[in-house]
Amino acid sequence: MAIPHAGVVKPGTSRNTKTGSWRVQRPVFLHQECIGCRQCEYICPEGCVFGEGKHFEADLDYCKGCGLCAAVCPKQDIEMKPEENKA
C-alpha cells in the first residue's frame, strides 16, 4: 500500500480490524455512580464506548485500553483493570 504524502490515510478503517488483543488494561464500568453525562463515550478515540441512560460499556474487541474514559468520568465510576491473560 502506497502511503500518501504526509502519511494521511482515509479515516474510519479501525472498525475493519479488531485491535483489542494487545490491550494491557481494560475499562470496567461499575454502574454505581453514573450520572449519564456521556463523557466516556465522547472522549473515546476509537468510538467503542456505547450505551444510553446510565449504562455504558466498551466494545473490548476495539478498545485499546487508553484509560481516557476512566480519566474523564466525573464520578470515578470506571476503573482500569489489568487485562486477564488471554493465553
Backbone as a printed PyTorch tensor [residue, N CA C, xyz], in Angstrom:
tensor([[[  0.8430,  -1.1810,   0.0000],
         [  0.0000,   0.0000,   0.0000],
         [  0.8780,   1.2290,   0.0000]],

        [[  0.6510,   2.1060,  -0.9220],
         [  1.4030,   3.3510,  -1.0040],
         [  0.8670,   4.3290,   0.0300]],

        [[  1.7530,   4.9660,   0.7640],
         [  1.3710,   5.9660,   1.7520],
         [  1.2850,   7.3210,   1.0520]],

        [[  0.1510,   7.9990,   1.1590],
         [  0.0250,   9.3300,   0.5530],
         [  0.9990,  10.3180,   1.1960]],

        [[  1.1760,  11.4320,   0.5630],
         [  2.0310,  12.4810,   1.1090],
         [  1.6020,  12.8270,   2.5230]],

        [[  2.5150,  13.0710,   3.4000],
         [  2.2980,  13.4440,   4.7990],
         [  1.7020,  12.3070,   5.6200]],

        [[  1.6110,  11.1130,   5.0610],
         [  1.1490,   9.9590,   5.8200],
         [ -0.3310,   9.9550,   6.1430]],

        [[ -1.1240,  10.6990,   5.4140],
         [ -2.5550,  10.7640,   5.6810],
         [ -3.2530,   9.5960,   4.9940]],

        [[ -4.0970,   8.9050,   5.7360],
         [ -4.8920,   7.8290,   5.1660],
         [ -6.3630,   8.1160,   5.4170]],

        [[ -7.2250,   7.4090,   4.7320],
         [ -8.6540,   7.6310,   4.9010],
         [ -9.0890,   7.2480,   6.3100]],

        [[ -9.9860,   8.0300,   6.9170],
         [-10.4720,   7.7180,   8.2680],
         [-11.4590,   6.5600,   8.2480]],

        [[-11.7330,   6.0450,   9.4370],
         [-12.7690,   5.0390,   9.5840],
         [-12.3290,   3.6130,   9.3360]],

        [[-11.0300,   3.3440,   9.2790],
         [-10.5790,   1.9920,   8.9920],
         [-10.3980,   1.1390,  10.2400]],

        [[-10.4240,   1.7280,  11.4430],
         [-10.1900,   0.9330,  12.6480],
         [-11.3110,  -0.0670,  12.8960]],

        [[-12.5200,   0.1950,  12.4120],
         [-13.6210,  -0.7330,  12.5970],
         [-13.4480,  -1.9870,  11.7440]],

        [[-12.5290,  -1.9550,  10.7930],
         [-12.2810,  -3.1190,   9.9500],
         [-11.3320,  -4.1190,  10.6060]],

        [[-10.6370,  -3.7060,  11.6410],
         [ -9.6330,  -4.5540,  12.2750],
         [ -9.8220,  -4.5390,  13.7800]],

        [[-10.0340,  -5.6990,  14.3670],
         [-10.1380,  -5.7780,  15.8230],
         [ -8.7560,  -5.5430,  16.4090]],

        [[ -8.6750,  -4.5800,  17.3160],
         [ -7.3710,  -4.1670,  17.8370],
         [ -7.2300,  -4.3660,  19.3340]],

        [[ -8.2480,  -4.9040,  19.9840],
         [ -8.2180,  -5.0310,  21.4330],
         [ -7.3230,  -6.1260,  21.9710]],

        [[ -6.7600,  -6.9630,  21.1210],
         [ -5.9910,  -8.1170,  21.5950],
         [ -4.6660,  -7.7320,  22.2440]],

        [[ -4.1400,  -6.5500,  21.9850],
         [ -2.8630,  -6.1560,  22.5880],
         [ -3.0230,  -5.1940,  23.7520]],

        [[ -4.2390,  -5.0220,  24.2130],
         [ -4.5300,  -4.1320,  25.3400],
         [ -3.9260,  -4.7130,  26.6200]],

        [[ -3.3470,  -3.8780,  27.4930],
         [ -2.7960,  -4.3510,  28.7690],
         [ -3.6970,  -4.0240,  29.9500]],

        [[ -4.6320,  -3.1230,  29.7550],
         [ -5.6380,  -2.8500,  30.7740],
         [ -6.9570,  -2.5670,  30.0880]],

        [[ -8.0470,  -2.8000,  30.8120],
         [ -9.3700,  -2.6440,  30.2190],
         [-10.2580,  -1.8410,  31.1570]],

        [[-11.1970,  -1.1050,  30.5950],
         [-12.1360,  -0.3580,  31.4460],
         [-13.2170,  -1.2830,  31.9980]],

        [[-13.5330,  -1.0880,  33.2630],
         [-14.6420,  -1.7900,  33.8950],
         [-15.6400,  -0.7290,  34.3270]],

        [[-16.8160,  -0.7600,  33.7260],
         [-17.8690,   0.2010,  34.0410],
         [-18.6290,  -0.3320,  35.2460]],

        [[-18.5810,   0.3990,  36.3470],
         [-19.1250,  -0.0880,  37.6130],
         [-20.6380,   0.0500,  37.7240]],

        [[-21.2300,   0.9860,  37.0380],
         [-22.6820,   1.2170,  37.0410],
         [-23.2310,   1.4860,  38.4370]],

        [[-22.4700,   2.2110,  39.2440],
         [-22.9240,   2.5410,  40.5910],
         [-23.2090,   4.0230,  40.7610]],

        [[-22.3490,   4.8570,  40.2110],
         [-22.4730,   6.3080,  40.3990],
         [-22.7180,   7.0620,  39.0970]],

        [[-22.8970,   6.3690,  37.9990],
         [-23.0380,   7.0020,  36.6850],
         [-24.1800,   8.0210,  36.6940]],

        [[-23.9110,   9.2020,  36.1150],
         [-24.9320,  10.2430,  36.0100],
         [-25.4040,  10.4120,  34.5570]],

        [[-24.8890,   9.5700,  33.6620],
         [-25.3130,   9.6240,  32.2660],
         [-24.7930,  10.8150,  31.4980]],

        [[-23.6370,  11.3440,  31.8660],
         [-23.1020,  12.5420,  31.2050],
         [-22.5160,  12.2490,  29.8200]],

        [[-22.2350,  10.9970,  29.5250],
         [-21.7090,  10.5320,  28.2360],
         [-20.2850,  10.9790,  27.9400]],

        [[-19.5810,  11.5240,  28.9130],
         [-18.2160,  11.9660,  28.6610],
         [-17.3150,  10.8140,  28.2280]],

        [[-17.5450,   9.6250,  28.7770],
         [-16.7640,   8.4450,  28.4010],
         [-16.9560,   8.1380,  26.9120]],

        [[-18.1750,   8.2640,  26.4540],
         [-18.4870,   7.9950,  25.0520],
         [-17.8680,   9.0500,  24.1420]],

        [[-17.9590,  10.3110,  24.5570],
         [-17.4510,  11.4120,  23.7330],
         [-15.9330,  11.4000,  23.5960]],

        [[-15.2180,  10.9970,  24.6590],
         [-13.7610,  11.1100,  24.6290],
         [-13.0730,   9.8940,  24.0150]],

        [[-13.7570,   8.7950,  23.8800],
         [-13.1360,   7.5700,  23.3720],
         [-12.6050,   7.7820,  21.9510]],

        [[-11.2830,   7.6580,  21.7490],
         [-10.7270,   7.9040,  20.4120],
         [-11.0930,   6.8240,  19.4070]],

        [[-11.5140,   5.6600,  19.8740],
         [-11.8930,   4.5710,  18.9710],
         [-13.4000,   4.4920,  18.7520]],

        [[-14.1650,   5.2630,  19.5140],
         [-15.6120,   5.2290,  19.3710],
         [-16.2080,   3.8990,  19.7930]],

        [[-15.5720,   3.2420,  20.7560],
         [-16.0560,   1.9150,  21.1460],
         [-16.8280,   1.9220,  22.4580]],

        [[-17.0310,   3.0920,  23.0680],
         [-17.8870,   3.1810,  24.2520],
         [-19.3000,   3.4870,  23.7700]],

        [[-20.2460,   2.7270,  24.2580],
         [-21.6310,   2.8830,  23.8080],
         [-22.5770,   2.6570,  24.9690]],

        [[-23.7750,   3.1110,  24.8250],
         [-24.7990,   2.9010,  25.8350],
         [-25.8000,   4.0170,  25.8300]],

        [[-26.6790,   3.9790,  26.8150],
         [-27.6760,   5.0340,  26.9560],
         [-28.0920,   5.1020,  28.4090]],

        [[-28.7220,   6.1950,  28.7620],
         [-29.1300,   6.3750,  30.1540],
         [-27.9160,   6.4130,  31.0600]],

        [[-27.8580,   5.4890,  31.9720],
         [-26.7370,   5.4080,  32.9050],
         [-26.0270,   4.0670,  32.7960]],

        [[-26.0910,   3.4570,  31.6240],
         [-25.4770,   2.1510,  31.4360],
         [-24.6130,   2.1660,  30.1770]],

        [[-23.3090,   2.2910,  30.3620],
         [-22.3640,   2.3400,  29.2580],
         [-21.3990,   1.1720,  29.3640]],

        [[-20.8670,   0.7520,  28.2360],
         [-19.8830,  -0.3260,  28.1440],
         [-18.8930,   0.0260,  27.0510]],

        [[-17.8120,  -0.7320,  26.9750],
         [-16.8470,  -0.5840,  25.8920],
         [-16.8200,  -1.8730,  25.0870]],

        [[-16.7440,  -1.7450,  23.7800],
         [-16.5830,  -2.9030,  22.9050],
         [-15.1130,  -3.3100,  22.9930]],

        [[-14.8440,  -4.3650,  23.7340],
         [-13.4560,  -4.7570,  24.0160],
         [-12.7420,  -5.3310,  22.8080]],

        [[-13.4420,  -5.6070,  21.7270],
         [-12.7700,  -6.0220,  20.5020],
         [-11.9650,  -4.8730,  19.9060]],

        [[-12.3730,  -3.6400,  20.2030],
         [-11.7280,  -2.4630,  19.6220],
         [-11.0610,  -1.5590,  20.6490]],

        [[-11.3750,  -1.7180,  21.9190],
         [-10.8060,  -0.8830,  22.9780],
         [ -9.3140,  -1.1480,  23.1010]],

        [[ -8.5310,  -0.0810,  23.1170],
         [ -7.0770,  -0.2040,  23.2380],
         [ -6.5890,  -0.0090,  24.6670]],

        [[ -7.5070,   0.2640,  25.5930],
         [ -7.1290,   0.3940,  26.9950],
         [ -6.4130,   1.6800,  27.3360]],

        [[ -6.6970,   2.7590,  26.6270],
         [ -6.0030,   4.0310,  26.8580],
         [ -6.3600,   4.6530,  28.2030]],

        [[ -7.5550,   4.3700,  28.7190],
         [ -7.9590,   4.8970,  30.0160],
         [ -8.5690,   6.2810,  29.9990]],

        [[ -8.7710,   6.8570,  28.8330],
         [ -9.3590,   8.1950,  28.7710],
         [-10.7720,   8.2130,  29.3350]],

        [[-11.5260,   7.1530,  29.1000],
         [-12.8950,   7.0990,  29.6260],
         [-12.8900,   7.1570,  31.1540]],

        [[-11.9870,   6.4240,  31.7770],
         [-11.8900,   6.4220,  33.2380],
         [-11.3920,   7.7690,  33.7590]],

        [[-10.4600,   8.3640,  33.0440],
         [ -9.8950,   9.6390,  33.4810],
         [-10.9120,  10.7700,  33.4370]],

        [[-11.8200,  10.7380,  32.4720],
         [-12.7720,  11.8310,  32.3040],
         [-14.0420,  11.6470,  33.1370]],

        [[-14.2860,  10.4650,  33.6670],
         [-15.5180,  10.2030,  34.4080],
         [-15.5840,  11.0530,  35.6810]],

        [[-16.5760,  11.9520,  35.7900],
         [-16.6500,  12.8330,  36.9580],
         [-16.9920,  12.0950,  38.2550]],

        [[-17.5230,  10.8980,  38.1510],
         [-17.9060,  10.1210,  39.3360],
         [-16.9590,   8.9640,  39.6250]],

        [[-15.8680,   8.8510,  38.8680],
         [-14.9250,   7.7440,  39.0030],
         [-15.6540,   6.4030,  39.0070]],

        [[-16.6090,   6.2550,  38.0930],
         [-17.4180,   5.0500,  38.0010],
         [-16.8590,   4.0660,  36.9700]],

        [[-15.6700,   4.3580,  36.4550],
         [-14.9810,   3.4690,  35.5170],
         [-13.5990,   3.2010,  36.0880]],

        [[-13.2490,   1.9430,  36.2210],
         [-11.9220,   1.5680,  36.7220],
         [-11.1460,   0.8760,  35.6130]],

        [[ -9.8610,   1.1290,  35.5700],
         [ -8.9860,   0.4180,  34.6360],
         [ -8.3890,  -0.7640,  35.3880]],

        [[ -8.6140,  -1.9510,  34.8540],
         [ -8.1350,  -3.1820,  35.4670],
         [ -7.1080,  -3.8380,  34.5480]],

        [[ -6.1060,  -4.5060,  35.1350],
         [ -5.1490,  -5.2320,  34.2850],
         [ -5.8840,  -6.2760,  33.4300]],

        [[ -5.4680,  -6.3810,  32.1910],
         [ -6.0890,  -7.3430,  31.2870],
         [ -5.7590,  -8.7510,  31.7430]],

        [[ -6.7590,  -9.6090,  31.6960],
         [ -6.5500, -11.0030,  32.0560],
         [ -5.7180, -11.6810,  30.9930]],

        [[ -4.9660, -12.6700,  31.3870],
         [ -4.1330, -13.4110,  30.4380],
         [ -5.0240, -14.0980,  29.4200]],

        [[ -4.7960, -13.8050,  28.1400],
         [ -5.6290, -14.3710,  27.0760],
         [ -5.0820, -15.6870,  26.5490]],

        [[ -3.9500, -16.1050,  27.0580],
         [ -3.3270, -17.3390,  26.5490],
         [ -4.0440, -18.5680,  27.0360]]])
